[in-house]
Amino acid sequence: MPRYLLLQCRTADDLMGPHEVECVVRALACETADVRVFNITTGLPSEADLSDCDAVLMGGSGAFHIYSPDAWVRDMLHFCAERLQFLEKPFFGMCFGYQAMMHACGGEVRLDKEREELGVYELELTDAGMNDPIFAGAPPRFEAQFGHKDRAITAPEGWLNLARTPLSPLQAFRIPGRPIWGFQFH
């Protein structure tokens, strides 16, 4: 059975932390014991942590934003740029994880309350998305759950845009040639 490392960015009292783990376990059809949680607000995973898993996921954040002045955010962004984008094993960034990778690697993410997406919205796959294995079997348009006030404005050079909504044209990415994806939606 694959082993997953879930990087969480949450306070100890954030009730979404356990819920996020439940959602990951359900989506991956694995056991809770197969998911190791590492809270990156208290430090960064070591090379041993990264080596001891088959895939890395970075989840949502609750109370934090990628442009927060906290030292751990700066360290995490550096870690994304210097280490996570070069993983040879699968990486999947969800919501905050998507925004962290996007920003850390040269894209622009900003607070945009006029275009916030809270609730269910229709998502449209791009041509690249319809041809990407992560969306295999998905219809060209489908509804997804959203919960963000920040949005990606530009992607790093060469990254593939896989999905869009009318309010946010960059909703999912893949780094070509690498097993690295991110979704801003849930």
C-alpha positions in Angstrom: 0.0 0.0 0.0 1.4 3.5 -0.9 2.5 5.8 1.9 1.5 9.4 1.8 3.0 12.5 3.4 0.3 15.2 4.0 1.8 18.6 4.7 -0.7 20.5 6.7 -0.6 24.3 7.4 -3.0 24.5 10.3 -3.2 25.6 13.9 -3.7 22.9 16.5 -7.3 23.8 17.1 -8.3 23.9 13.4 -11.1 21.4 13.1 -10.5 21.2 9.3 -7.2 19.4 10.0 -8.8 16.0 10.9 -11.5 16.5 8.2 -8.8 17.1 5.6 -7.1 13.8 6.5 -10.5 12.1 6.2 -11.0 13.6 2.8 -7.5 12.5 1.6 -8.1 9.0 2.9 -11.4 8.8 1.1 -10.1 10.2 -2.2 -7.0 7.9 -2.2 -9.0 4.9 -1.0 -6.4 4.2 1.6 -6.3 3.7 5.4 -5.7 6.5 7.8 -2.4 4.7 8.8 -1.2 5.2 5.3 -1.2 9.0 5.6 1.4 10.6 7.8 0.6 14.2 8.7 3.3 16.8 9.1 2.4 20.3 10.2 4.7 22.7 8.3 3.8 25.6 10.6 6.3 24.0 13.1 9.1 23.1 10.7 9.9 21.5 7.3 10.0 17.8 6.4 13.5 16.3 6.3 14.9 14.4 3.3 14.1 11.2 5.3 10.5 12.3 5.6 10.3 12.8 1.9 12.1 9.5 1.1 9.8 7.6 3.4 6.7 8.2 1.4 5.4 7.4 -2.1 3.7 10.7 -2.7 3.5 14.2 -1.0 0.4 16.2 -0.6 0.1 19.8 0.7 -3.3 20.8 1.9 -5.3 23.8 2.8 -4.4 26.4 5.5 -7.4 27.7 7.3 -6.0 30.8 9.1 -2.9 31.4 6.9 -2.1 32.9 3.5 1.0 32.6 1.3 1.8 36.3 1.7 1.6 36.1 5.6 4.8 37.6 7.2 5.3 34.5 9.4 8.8 33.0 9.2 7.4 29.5 8.6 5.6 30.8 5.5 8.8 32.2 4.1 10.6 29.0 4.9 7.8 26.8 3.4 7.8 28.9 0.1 11.6 28.5 -0.2 11.2 24.7 0.4 8.6 24.6 -2.4 10.8 26.4 -4.8 14.0 24.6 -3.9 12.8 21.1 -3.2 9.1 20.2 -3.8 8.9 21.4 -7.5 11.8 19.0 -8.3 10.4 15.8 -6.6 10.6 12.7 -8.7 7.6 11.2 -6.8 4.0 12.5 -7.1 3.2 15.8 -5.5 -0.3 17.2 -5.2 -1.0 20.7 -3.9 -4.6 21.4 -2.7 -5.9 25.0 -2.3 -3.1 26.6 -0.1 -0.7 23.9 -1.4 -1.6 25.0 -5.0 -1.1 28.6 -4.2 2.2 28.0 -2.4 3.7 26.1 -5.3 2.4 28.6 -7.8 3.8 31.6 -5.9 7.1 30.0 -4.8 8.0 29.0 -8.3 7.4 32.3 -10.0 3.7 32.7 -10.5 1.7 35.5 -9.1 -1.0 34.9 -6.4 -2.9 37.7 -4.8 -5.8 38.5 -2.5 -8.7 39.2 -4.8 -11.9 39.5 -2.8 -13.9 40.7 -5.8 -13.3 37.3 -7.4 -13.5 35.1 -4.4 -15.1 31.7 -4.9 -16.9 30.3 -1.9 -19.3 27.4 -2.7 -19.9 25.3 -5.7 -18.8 26.5 -9.1 -18.6 25.0 -12.6 -15.1 24.2 -13.6 -14.0 23.9 -17.3 -11.0 21.8 -18.3 -8.6 23.3 -20.8 -7.3 21.3 -23.7 -4.3 20.4 -21.6 -6.6 19.3 -18.8 -8.7 17.1 -21.0 -5.5 15.4 -22.1 -3.9 15.1 -18.6 -4.1 11.7 -16.9 -5.3 13.3 -13.6 -8.6 14.2 -15.3 -8.9 10.9 -17.2 -12.6 10.2 -17.6 -13.8 13.6 -16.3 -16.3 15.5 -18.3 -15.1 18.8 -19.9 -17.2 20.7 -17.4 -18.1 19.7 -13.8 -19.0 21.3 -10.5 -16.4 21.5 -7.7 -16.2 23.0 -4.2 -14.3 26.2 -3.8 -13.2 28.2 -0.8 -10.6 30.9 -1.6 -10.2 34.7 -1.6 -6.7 34.4 -3.2 -6.2 33.5 -6.8 -3.4 32.8 -9.2 -2.9 35.6 -11.7 0.0 34.1 -13.7 1.6 30.7 -13.7 5.3 30.0 -13.8 6.7 29.8 -17.3 6.0 26.4 -18.9 3.5 25.2 -16.4 0.3 23.7 -17.9 -3.0 25.3 -17.0 -5.5 22.4 -16.7 -8.8 24.1 -15.6 -10.5 27.4 -15.3 -13.6 29.2 -14.0 -14.9 32.5 -15.3 -13.7 34.2 -12.1 -10.3 32.5 -12.0 -8.7 31.3 -15.3 -5.9 29.3 -13.5 -7.6 26.6 -11.3 -5.3 23.6 -11.8 -1.7 23.1 -13.0 0.8 20.5 -13.9 4.6 20.9 -14.2 5.3 19.2 -17.6 7.5 16.1 -17.4 7.1 15.9 -13.6 4.4 14.1 -11.5 3.5 17.4 -9.9 -0.1 18.9 -9.9 -2.1 21.4 -8.0 -5.8 22.3 -7.7 -7.1 25.5 -6.2 -10.5 23.9 -5.8 -11.4 21.1 -3.4 
